[in-house]
Amino acid sequence: MSKRSKRKHSRHVSRHHIVPRSRGGDSSLENIAQIDLRDHKNYHALFVNQIPEEIVETLVNKYWNGNWSYVETVYRRNNGHNN
């Protein structure tokens, strides 16, 4: 197997700060996600340095026509609410 083939199949993992350090996040284990380097670059290309709540707001307002019902439904389901 050539070096090129090995590189193509290897996985480059990156440390991603969920709340960016520039936004007050720290380097605790709770704030670090190990993600593929390509995914990490794509994430920042799309969301820059937004915090998770801002990302949800961006998705709802920019891509889901301001329809918060899906987010509300998932939140309620995941937090034990029946309504």
Secondary structure, DSSP 8 states (H G I E B T S, - for coil): --HHHHHHHS--EEEEESS-GGGT---SGGGEEEEEHHHHHHHHHHHTT--HHHHHHHIIIIISTT--HHHHHHHHHHTT---
